[in-house]
Amino acid sequence: MEHLLALVQAHSVVISATILLVAYVFIATEKIPKVTVALLGAALTILLGLVSQTKMADGVLNAHYFINFVDFNVIFLLVSMMIIVSIATRSGMFNWIANELLRLTKGHPKMVLFVLGLFTAVTSAFLDNVTTVILIMPVTFFIATQLDINPIPFLITEIFSSNIGGTATLIGDPPNIIIGSAAGLSFMDFVLVLTPIIAVIFLVIVGLMTFVFRKQLVTTPEKMAAVANLDNSKTITDFPLMIRSAIVLALVILGFVLHDITHIETCVTAMLGASFLLLFEKPTGILKEVEWNTIFFFIGLFIIIGGLEASGGIALMAKWILNVTQGSQEATAMIILWASGFISGIIDNIPYTATMTPMLLEIENVMGHDYTYPLWWCLSLGACLGGNMTIIGAAANVIVSETSAHHGHPIQFMKFLKYGFITMIISLALSAAYIYLRFLH
């Protein structure tokens, strides 16, 4: 055993990189549940001594203790927001908002497309993308039936909108939570830097989808009237719960906004909101709805990447990218933006972002904060917007695709790629221009 551990230590970079690469392959192919892959990889990383099992070493805190590599800001923020959203959804408040917006469209199909996209984008900025599309899909199928229109144009627009909208805030997409925690970026940093370009990208992409699907977005005046007169009086199923949830959600978001003044971490603010709402609920019922698969996937992933970081592999990656770009900030930024977009279109953007984050921290150690600051935004924009390229590019895409097929409207991989590839290229091109003009010019 000692001989094996000595061998592992001698080749720690290669072995930790191999574990990460093999985990990536299994996560991408989805032959084994990704949470199983992540936990198996984490257990192997600890067992081989790539990270330490012990908290103390020679009477001092062990820097390579495996728990040190798990970012609990990310874990607690995710769990707390899942609890808040789960409780709030039970009241029917989100469906009520969606229906009210649809009534304003008077049933015009192009306006319905824009409103469904807008609701999805704005909601995705504050709730996770999967929750948002699960909320909006029943409304979408109902409206498509009322208007006698194929729901696929609406569903594809919602997929794009969820990934675009989720990019705008710290809590909108898991990659942003990872980036914000590692880089020390606040909720308002994300809003002030990313919301302007995300608003432009949203308008351009929804405009493009309206043009692309224009021949399908037609119906009769009678069918339009049915949508204009939607009965929304019974959508709220629990009024006291709705009031309670709305107040807590508003206060939690206010807490995120005031982080720079209060210095209370976002995960603590979210935990306060979640624990208050749980006072009025049966915790066992609510906790069953938390996506524990996702939480343990994150934990396993952090430990695997911790092995590569502890071995010095992340530092080597950072050195390599700086050599390739010869230290040029513009070249490094564009490589990170475009590579993140294409890679995240093919594989899950969460492991990709979790791998890139320590690399950017290493670049920051070498080149300084001012050099690295724009790179964080390139990583966020690339990783989140790249999810629009393929139907497997983000979890929300897969959920919409499977649900649509179940309703008799399958979205073929190549058909989605045709729209997704153009959407991603336009989104990244606009992002590249924005990053260059705002930070690099």
Contacts in CASP RR format, 6 or more apart in sequence:
PFRMAT RR
TARGET T0000
AUTHOR 0000-0000-0000
METHOD contacts of the structure
MODEL  1
MEHLLALVQAHSVVISATILLVAYVFIATEKIPKVTVALLGAALTILLGL
VSQTKMADGVLNAHYFINFVDFNVIFLLVSMMIIVSIATRSGMFNWIANE
LLRLTKGHPKMVLFVLGLFTAVTSAFLDNVTTVILIMPVTFFIATQLDIN
PIPFLITEIFSSNIGGTATLIGDPPNIIIGSAAGLSFMDFVLVLTPIIAV
IFLVIVGLMTFVFRKQLVTTPEKMAAVANLDNSKTITDFPLMIRSAIVLA
LVILGFVLHDITHIETCVTAMLGASFLLLFEKPTGILKEVEWNTIFFFIG
LFIIIGGLEASGGIALMAKWILNVTQGSQEATAMIILWASGFISGIIDNI
PYTATMTPMLLEIENVMGHDYTYPLWWCLSLGACLGGNMTIIGAAANVIV
SETSAHHGHPIQFMKFLKYGFITMIISLALSAAYIYLRFLH
4 48 0 8 1.000
5 48 0 8 1.000
5 49 0 8 1.000
8 15 0 8 1.000
8 48 0 8 1.000
8 49 0 8 1.000
8 50 0 8 1.000
9 49 0 8 1.000
12 50 0 8 1.000
12 307 0 8 1.000
12 310 0 8 1.000
12 311 0 8 1.000
12 312 0 8 1.000
13 308 0 8 1.000
13 311 0 8 1.000
13 312 0 8 1.000
13 313 0 8 1.000
13 316 0 8 1.000
15 48 0 8 1.000
15 50 0 8 1.000
15 311 0 8 1.000
16 45 0 8 1.000
16 50 0 8 1.000
16 304 0 8 1.000
16 306 0 8 1.000
16 307 0 8 1.000
16 308 0 8 1.000
16 310 0 8 1.000
16 311 0 8 1.000
16 313 0 8 1.000
17 308 0 8 1.000
17 313 0 8 1.000
19 41 0 8 1.000
19 44 0 8 1.000
19 45 0 8 1.000
19 50 0 8 1.000
19 304 0 8 1.000
19 307 0 8 1.000
20 304 0 8 1.000
20 305 0 8 1.000
20 308 0 8 1.000
20 355 0 8 1.000
23 37 0 8 1.000
23 38 0 8 1.000
23 41 0 8 1.000
23 301 0 8 1.000
23 304 0 8 1.000
23 351 0 8 1.000
24 347 0 8 1.000
24 351 0 8 1.000
26 32 0 8 1.000
26 34 0 8 1.000
26 37 0 8 1.000
27 34 0 8 1.000
27 37 0 8 1.000
27 38 0 8 1.000
27 347 0 8 1.000
27 348 0 8 1.000
27 351 0 8 1.000
28 346 0 8 1.000
28 347 0 8 1.000
28 348 0 8 1.000
33 293 0 8 1.000
34 293 0 8 1.000
34 297 0 8 1.000
34 348 0 8 1.000
35 293 0 8 1.000
35 294 0 8 1.000
35 296 0 8 1.000
35 297 0 8 1.000
38 296 0 8 1.000
38 297 0 8 1.000
38 298 0 8 1.000
38 299 0 8 1.000
38 300 0 8 1.000
38 301 0 8 1.000
38 304 0 8 1.000
39 296 0 8 1.000
39 299 0 8 1.000
39 300 0 8 1.000
41 300 0 8 1.000
41 303 0 8 1.000
41 304 0 8 1.000
42 66 0 8 1.000
42 299 0 8 1.000
42 300 0 8 1.000
42 301 0 8 1.000
42 303 0 8 1.000
42 304 0 8 1.000
45 51 0 8 1.000
45 66 0 8 1.000
45 303 0 8 1.000
45 304 0 8 1.000
45 306 0 8 1.000
45 307 0 8 1.000
46 53 0 8 1.000
46 66 0 8 1.000
46 303 0 8 1.000
50 306 0 8 1.000
50 307 0 8 1.000
50 310 0 8 1.000
50 311 0 8 1.000
51 64 0 8 1.000
51 65 0 8 1.000
51 66 0 8 1.000
51 69 0 8 1.000
51 303 0 8 1.000
51 306 0 8 1.000
51 307 0 8 1.000
51 310 0 8 1.000
52 62 0 8 1.000
52 64 0 8 1.000
52 65 0 8 1.000
52 66 0 8 1.000
53 65 0 8 1.000
53 66 0 8 1.000
54 62 0 8 1.000
54 65 0 8 1.000
55 61 0 8 1.000
55 62 0 8 1.000
55 65 0 8 1.000
55 67 0 8 1.000
56 62 0 8 1.000
62 68 0 8 1.000
64 310 0 8 1.000
66 303 0 8 1.000
66 306 0 8 1.000
69 302 0 8 1.000
69 303 0 8 1.000
69 305 0 8 1.000
69 306 0 8 1.000
69 307 0 8 1.000
69 309 0 8 1.000
69 310 0 8 1.000
70 299 0 8 1.000
70 300 0 8 1.000
70 302 0 8 1.000
70 303 0 8 1.000
71 178 0 8 1.000
71 181 0 8 1.000
71 182 0 8 1.000
71 302 0 8 1.000
72 267 0 8 1.000
73 177 0 8 1.000
73 181 0 8 1.000
73 265 0 8 1.000
73 266 0 8 1.000
73 267 0 8 1.000
74 174 0 8 1.000
74 177 0 8 1.000
74 178 0 8 1.000
74 181 0 8 1.000
74 267 0 8 1.000
74 298 0 8 1.000
75 267 0 8 1.000
75 295 0 8 1.000
75 298 0 8 1.000
75 299 0 8 1.000
76 267 0 8 1.000
76 268 0 8 1.000
76 270 0 8 1.000
76 271 0 8 1.000
77 171 0 8 1.000
77 177 0 8 1.000
77 181 0 8 1.000
77 266 0 8 1.000
77 267 0 8 1.000
77 270 0 8 1.000
78 174 0 8 1.000
78 177 0 8 1.000
78 294 0 8 1.000
78 295 0 8 1.000
78 298 0 8 1.000
79 274 0 8 1.000
79 290 0 8 1.000
79 295 0 8 1.000
80 267 0 8 1.000
80 270 0 8 1.000
80 271 0 8 1.000
80 273 0 8 1.000
80 274 0 8 1.000
81 127 0 8 1.000
81 128 0 8 1.000
81 171 0 8 1.000
81 270 0 8 1.000
81 274 0 8 1.000
82 128 0 8 1.000
82 289 0 8 1.000
82 290 0 8 1.000
82 291 0 8 1.000
83 274 0 8 1.000
83 277 0 8 1.000
83 278 0 8 1.000
83 286 0 8 1.000
83 287 0 8 1.000
83 290 0 8 1.000
84 245 0 8 1.000
84 248 0 8 1.000
84 249 0 8 1.000
84 252 0 8 1.000
84 270 0 8 1.000
84 273 0 8 1.000
84 274 0 8 1.000
84 277 0 8 1.000
85 127 0 8 1.000
85 128 0 8 1.000
85 131 0 8 1.000
86 286 0 8 1.000
86 289 0 8 1.000
86 290 0 8 1.000
87 241 0 8 1.000
87 245 0 8 1.000
87 277 0 8 1.000
87 278 0 8 1.000
87 281 0 8 1.000
87 286 0 8 1.000
88 94 0 8 1.000
88 242 0 8 1.000
88 245 0 8 1.000
88 246 0 8 1.000
88 248 0 8 1.000
88 249 0 8 1.000
88 277 0 8 1.000
89 131 0 8 1.000
89 135 0 8 1.000
90 237 0 8 1.000
90 238 0 8 1.000
90 241 0 8 1.000
91 236 0 8 1.000
91 237 0 8 1.000
91 238 0 8 1.000
91 239 0 8 1.000
91 241 0 8 1.000
91 242 0 8 1.000
91 245 0 8 1.000
92 235 0 8 1.000
92 236 0 8 1.000
92 237 0 8 1.000
92 238 0 8 1.000
92 242 0 8 1.000
93 236 0 8 1.000
93 242 0 8 1.000
93 245 0 8 1.000
93 246 0 8 1.000
94 123 0 8 1.000
94 135 0 8 1.000
95 135 0 8 1.000
95 138 0 8 1.000
95 139 0 8 1.000
95 235 0 8 1.000
96 232 0 8 1.000
96 235 0 8 1.000
96 236 0 8 1.000
96 242 0 8 1.000
97 119 0 8 1.000
98 116 0 8 1.000
98 119 0 8 1.000
98 135 0 8 1.000
98 136 0 8 1.000
98 139 0 8 1.000
99 139 0 8 1.000
99 230 0 8 1.000
99 232 0 8 1.000
99 235 0 8 1.000
100 232 0 8 1.000
101 115 0 8 1.000
101 118 0 8 1.000
101 119 0 8 1.000
102 112 0 8 1.000
102 115 0 8 1.000
102 116 0 8 1.000
102 139 0 8 1.000
102 143 0 8 1.000
102 227 0 8 1.000
102 230 0 8 1.000
103 227 0 8 1.000
103 228 0 8 1.000
103 229 0 8 1.000
103 230 0 8 1.000
103 232 0 8 1.000
104 115 0 8 1.000
105 111 0 8 1.000
105 112 0 8 1.000
105 114 0 8 1.000
105 115 0 8 1.000
105 227 0 8 1.000
105 228 0 8 1.000
106 224 0 8 1.000
106 227 0 8 1.000
106 228 0 8 1.000
107 147 0 8 1.000
107 219 0 8 1.000
107 223 0 8 1.000
107 224 0 8 1.000
107 225 0 8 1.000
107 227 0 8 1.000
107 228 0 8 1.000
108 224 0 8 1.000
109 147 0 8 1.000
109 149 0 8 1.000
109 217 0 8 1.000
109 218 0 8 1.000
109 219 0 8 1.000
109 224 0 8 1.000
110 210 0 8 1.000
110 214 0 8 1.000
110 217 0 8 1.000
112 143 0 8 1.000
112 147 0 8 1.000
112 154 0 8 1.000
112 227 0 8 1.000
113 153 0 8 1.000
113 154 0 8 1.000
113 157 0 8 1.000
113 206 0 8 1.000
113 209 0 8 1.000
113 210 0 8 1.000
113 213 0 8 1.000
113 217 0 8 1.000
114 206 0 8 1.000
114 207 0 8 1.000
114 210 0 8 1.000
116 136 0 8 1.000
116 139 0 8 1.000
116 140 0 8 1.000
116 143 0 8 1.000
116 154 0 8 1.000
116 157 0 8 1.000
116 158 0 8 1.000
116 161 0 8 1.000
117 157 0 8 1.000
117 158 0 8 1.000
117 161 0 8 1.000
117 202 0 8 1.000
117 206 0 8 1.000
118 161 0 8 1.000
118 202 0 8 1.000
118 206 0 8 1.000
119 136 0 8 1.000
120 132 0 8 1.000
120 133 0 8 1.000
120 136 0 8 1.000
120 157 0 8 1.000
120 158 0 8 1.000
120 161 0 8 1.000
120 162 0 8 1.000
120 165 0 8 1.000
121 161 0 8 1.000
121 162 0 8 1.000
121 164 0 8 1.000
121 165 0 8 1.000
121 166 0 8 1.000
121 168 0 8 1.000
121 198 0 8 1.000
121 202 0 8 1.000
122 165 0 8 1.000
123 132 0 8 1.000
123 135 0 8 1.000
123 136 0 8 1.000
124 132 0 8 1.000
124 161 0 8 1.000
124 162 0 8 1.000
124 163 0 8 1.000
124 164 0 8 1.000
124 165 0 8 1.000
124 166 0 8 1.000
124 172 0 8 1.000
124 173 0 8 1.000
124 396 0 8 1.000
125 165 0 8 1.000
125 166 0 8 1.000
125 168 0 8 1.000
125 169 0 8 1.000
125 171 0 8 1.000
125 172 0 8 1.000
126 169 0 8 1.000
126 171 0 8 1.000
126 172 0 8 1.000
126 249 0 8 1.000
126 253 0 8 1.000
127 135 0 8 1.000
127 172 0 8 1.000
128 171 0 8 1.000
128 172 0 8 1.000
128 173 0 8 1.000
128 174 0 8 1.000
129 162 0 8 1.000
129 163 0 8 1.000
129 166 0 8 1.000
129 172 0 8 1.000
129 173 0 8 1.000
129 394 0 8 1.000
129 395 0 8 1.000
129 396 0 8 1.000
130 291 0 8 1.000
130 395 0 8 1.000
130 396 0 8 1.000
130 399 0 8 1.000
132 162 0 8 1.000
132 396 0 8 1.000
133 158 0 8 1.000
133 159 0 8 1.000
133 162 0 8 1.000
133 396 0 8 1.000
133 399 0 8 1.000
133 400 0 8 1.000
134 399 0 8 1.000
136 158 0 8 1.000
137 155 0 8 1.000
137 158 0 8 1.000
137 400 0 8 1.000
137 403 0 8 1.000
140 151 0 8 1.000
140 154 0 8 1.000
140 155 0 8 1.000
140 158 0 8 1.000
141 151 0 8 1.000
141 407 0 8 1.000
143 154 0 8 1.000
143 227 0 8 1.000
144 150 0 8 1.000
144 151 0 8 1.000
144 154 0 8 1.000
146 223 0 8 1.000
146 226 0 8 1.000
146 227 0 8 1.000
147 219 0 8 1.000
147 223 0 8 1.000
147 224 0 8 1.000
147 226 0 8 1.000
147 227 0 8 1.000
148 219 0 8 1.000
148 220 0 8 1.000
148 223 0 8 1.000
149 216 0 8 1.000
149 217 0 8 1.000
149 218 0 8 1.000
149 219 0 8 1.000
150 216 0 8 1.000
150 409 0 8 1.000
151 404 0 8 1.000
151 407 0 8 1.000
151 409 0 8 1.000
152 404 0 8 1.000
152 409 0 8 1.000
152 411 0 8 1.000
153 209 0 8 1.000
153 212 0 8 1.000
153 213 0 8 1.000
153 216 0 8 1.000
153 217 0 8 1.000
155 400 0 8 1.000
155 404 0 8 1.000
155 409 0 8 1.000
155 411 0 8 1.000
156 209 0 8 1.000
156 411 0 8 1.000
156 416 0 8 1.000
156 419 0 8 1.000
157 206 0 8 1.000
157 209 0 8 1.000
157 213 0 8 1.000
158 400 0 8 1.000
159 388 0 8 1.000
159 394 0 8 1.000
159 396 0 8 1.000
159 397 0 8 1.000
159 400 0 8 1.000
160 205 0 8 1.000
160 206 0 8 1.000
160 209 0 8 1.000
160 388 0 8 1.000
160 419 0 8 1.000
160 420 0 8 1.000
160 423 0 8 1.000
161 202 0 8 1.000
161 205 0 8 1.000
161 206 0 8 1.000
162 394 0 8 1.000
162 396 0 8 1.000
163 173 0 8 1.000
163 384 0 8 1.000
163 385 0 8 1.000
163 386 0 8 1.000
163 387 0 8 1.000
163 388 0 8 1.000
163 394 0 8 1.000
163 396 0 8 1.000
163 397 0 8 1.000
164 198 0 8 1.000
164 201 0 8 1.000
164 202 0 8 1.000
164 205 0 8 1.000
164 385 0 8 1.000
164 388 0 8 1.000
164 427 0 8 1.000
165 172 0 8 1.000
165 198 0 8 1.000
165 202 0 8 1.000
166 172 0 8 1.000
166 173 0 8 1.000
166 176 0 8 1.000
166 198 0 8 1.000
166 384 0 8 1.000
167 173 0 8 1.000
167 176 0 8 1.000
167 194 0 8 1.000
167 198 0 8 1.000
167 380 0 8 1.000
167 381 0 8 1.000
167 384 0 8 1.000
167 385 0 8 1.000
168 190 0 8 1.000
168 191 0 8 1.000
168 194 0 8 1.000
168 195 0 8 1.000
168 198 0 8 1.000
168 199 0 8 1.000
169 176 0 8 1.000
169 187 0 8 1.000
169 190 0 8 1.000
169 191 0 8 1.000
169 194 0 8 1.000
169 195 0 8 1.000
170 176 0 8 1.000
170 177 0 8 1.000
170 180 0 8 1.000
170 185 0 8 1.000
170 186 0 8 1.000
170 187 0 8 1.000
170 189 0 8 1.000
170 190 0 8 1.000
170 256 0 8 1.000
170 266 0 8 1.000
171 177 0 8 1.000
171 187 0 8 1.000
171 256 0 8 1.000
171 266 0 8 1.000
171 270 0 8 1.000
173 349 0 8 1.000
173 384 0 8 1.000
174 294 0 8 1.000
174 298 0 8 1.000
174 349 0 8 1.000
174 350 0 8 1.000
174 353 0 8 1.000
175 349 0 8 1.000
175 350 0 8 1.000
175 352 0 8 1.000
175 353 0 8 1.000
175 379 0 8 1.000
175 380 0 8 1.000
175 383 0 8 1.000
175 384 0 8 1.000
176 190 0 8 1.000
176 380 0 8 1.000
176 384 0 8 1.000
178 350 0 8 1.000
178 353 0 8 1.000
178 354 0 8 1.000
178 357 0 8 1.000
179 185 0 8 1.000
179 353 0 8 1.000
179 357 0 8 1.000
179 376 0 8 1.000
179 379 0 8 1.000
179 380 0 8 1.000
180 186 0 8 1.000
180 189 0 8 1.000
180 190 0 8 1.000
180 376 0 8 1.000
182 357 0 8 1.000
182 358 0 8 1.000
182 360 0 8 1.000
182 361 0 8 1.000
183 357 0 8 1.000
183 360 0 8 1.000
183 361 0 8 1.000
183 376 0 8 1.000
185 376 0 8 1.000
186 256 0 8 1.000
186 259 0 8 1.000
186 260 0 8 1.000
186 266 0 8 1.000
187 253 0 8 1.000
187 255 0 8 1.000
187 256 0 8 1.000
187 257 0 8 1.000
187 259 0 8 1.000
187 266 0 8 1.000
188 256 0 8 1.000
188 257 0 8 1.000
188 259 0 8 1.000
188 260 0 8 1.000
190 380 0 8 1.000
191 257 0 8 1.000
193 377 0 8 1.000
193 438 0 8 1.000
194 377 0 8 1.000
194 380 0 8 1.000
194 381 0 8 1.000
196 434 0 8 1.000
197 381 0 8 1.000
197 430 0 8 1.000
197 431 0 8 1.000
197 434 0 8 1.000
200 430 0 8 1.000
200 434 0 8 1.000
201 385 0 8 1.000
201 426 0 8 1.000
201 427 0 8 1.000
201 430 0 8 1.000
201 431 0 8 1.000
204 426 0 8 1.000
204 430 0 8 1.000
205 423 0 8 1.000
205 426 0 8 1.000
205 427 0 8 1.000
208 422 0 8 1.000
208 423 0 8 1.000
208 426 0 8 1.000
209 419 0 8 1.000
210 217 0 8 1.000
212 419 0 8 1.000
236 242 0 8 1.000
241 280 0 8 1.000
244 277 0 8 1.000
244 280 0 8 1.000
245 277 0 8 1.000
248 273 0 8 1.000
248 276 0 8 1.000
248 277 0 8 1.000
251 273 0 8 1.000
252 269 0 8 1.000
252 270 0 8 1.000
252 272 0 8 1.000
252 273 0 8 1.000
255 262 0 8 1.000
255 264 0 8 1.000
255 266 0 8 1.000
255 269 0 8 1.000
256 266 0 8 1.000
256 269 0 8 1.000
259 265 0 8 1.000
259 266 0 8 1.000
259 269 0 8 1.000
278 286 0 8 1.000
297 350 0 8 1.000
298 350 0 8 1.000
298 354 0 8 1.000
301 350 0 8 1.000
301 351 0 8 1.000
301 354 0 8 1.000
302 354 0 8 1.000
305 314 0 8 1.000
305 354 0 8 1.000
305 355 0 8 1.000
305 358 0 8 1.000
306 358 0 8 1.000
308 314 0 8 1.000
308 355 0 8 1.000
309 358 0 8 1.000
314 358 0 8 1.000
314 359 0 8 1.000
314 362 0 8 1.000
315 362 0 8 1.000
317 359 0 8 1.000
317 362 0 8 1.000
318 359 0 8 1.000
318 360 0 8 1.000
318 362 0 8 1.000
318 363 0 8 1.000
318 366 0 8 1.000
319 366 0 8 1.000
321 332 0 8 1.000
321 335 0 8 1.000
321 359 0 8 1.000
321 363 0 8 1.000
322 332 0 8 1.000
322 363 0 8 1.000
322 366 0 8 1.000
322 367 0 8 1.000
324 331 0 8 1.000
324 335 0 8 1.000
325 331 0 8 1.000
325 332 0 8 1.000
325 335 0 8 1.000
327 367 0 8 1.000
329 371 0 8 1.000
329 374 0 8 1.000
329 440 0 8 1.000
330 436 0 8 1.000
330 440 0 8 1.000
332 363 0 8 1.000
332 375 0 8 1.000
333 374 0 8 1.000
333 375 0 8 1.000
333 378 0 8 1.000
333 435 0 8 1.000
333 436 0 8 1.000
333 439 0 8 1.000
333 440 0 8 1.000
334 378 0 8 1.000
334 432 0 8 1.000
336 356 0 8 1.000
336 360 0 8 1.000
336 375 0 8 1.000
336 378 0 8 1.000
336 379 0 8 1.000
336 382 0 8 1.000
337 378 0 8 1.000
337 379 0 8 1.000
337 381 0 8 1.000
337 382 0 8 1.000
337 428 0 8 1.000
337 431 0 8 1.000
337 432 0 8 1.000
337 435 0 8 1.000
338 382 0 8 1.000
338 428 0 8 1.000
338 432 0 8 1.000
340 349 0 8 1.000
340 352 0 8 1.000
340 356 0 8 1.000
340 378 0 8 1.000
340 379 0 8 1.000
340 381 0 8 1.000
340 382 0 8 1.000
340 383 0 8 1.000
340 386 0 8 1.000
341 382 0 8 1.000
341 383 0 8 1.000
341 385 0 8 1.000
341 386 0 8 1.000
341 387 0 8 1.000
341 389 0 8 1.000
341 424 0 8 1.000
341 428 0 8 1.000
342 386 0 8 1.000
342 389 0 8 1.000
343 352 0 8 1.000
344 352 0 8 1.000
344 382 0 8 1.000
344 383 0 8 1.000
344 384 0 8 1.000
344 386 0 8 1.000
344 387 0 8 1.000
344 389 0 8 1.000
344 393 0 8 1.000
345 386 0 8 1.000
345 387 0 8 1.000
345 388 0 8 1.000
345 389 0 8 1.000
345 390 0 8 1.000
345 392 0 8 1.000
345 393 0 8 1.000
345 424 0 8 1.000
346 389 0 8 1.000
346 390 0 8 1.000
346 392 0 8 1.000
346 393 0 8 1.000
347 393 0 8 1.000
348 393 0 8 1.000
348 395 0 8 1.000
349 383 0 8 1.000
349 384 0 8 1.000
349 386 0 8 1.000
349 387 0 8 1.000
349 393 0 8 1.000
349 394 0 8 1.000
352 383 0 8 1.000
353 379 0 8 1.000
353 383 0 8 1.000
356 379 0 8 1.000
356 383 0 8 1.000
357 379 0 8 1.000
360 372 0 8 1.000
360 375 0 8 1.000
360 376 0 8 1.000
360 379 0 8 1.000
363 371 0 8 1.000
363 372 0 8 1.000
363 375 0 8 1.000
364 371 0 8 1.000
364 372 0 8 1.000
373 439 0 8 1.000
374 435 0 8 1.000
374 438 0 8 1.000
374 439 0 8 1.000
374 440 0 8 1.000
377 435 0 8 1.000
377 439 0 8 1.000
378 431 0 8 1.000
378 435 0 8 1.000
381 427 0 8 1.000
381 428 0 8 1.000
381 431 0 8 1.000
381 435 0 8 1.000
382 428 0 8 1.000
382 431 0 8 1.000
385 424 0 8 1.000
385 427 0 8 1.000
385 428 0 8 1.000
385 431 0 8 1.000
386 393 0 8 1.000
386 424 0 8 1.000
386 427 0 8 1.000
386 428 0 8 1.000
387 393 0 8 1.000
387 394 0 8 1.000
387 397 0 8 1.000
387 424 0 8 1.000
388 394 0 8 1.000
388 397 0 8 1.000
388 420 0 8 1.000
388 423 0 8 1.000
388 424 0 8 1.000
388 427 0 8 1.000
389 417 0 8 1.000
389 420 0 8 1.000
389 421 0 8 1.000
389 423 0 8 1.000
389 424 0 8 1.000
390 397 0 8 1.000
390 413 0 8 1.000
390 416 0 8 1.000
390 417 0 8 1.000
390 420 0 8 1.000
391 397 0 8 1.000
391 398 0 8 1.000
391 401 0 8 1.000
391 411 0 8 1.000
391 413 0 8 1.000
391 416 0 8 1.000
391 417 0 8 1.000
392 398 0 8 1.000
392 413 0 8 1.000
397 416 0 8 1.000
400 411 0 8 1.000
401 410 0 8 1.000
401 411 0 8 1.000
401 416 0 8 1.000
404 410 0 8 1.000
404 411 0 8 1.000
405 411 0 8 1.000
END
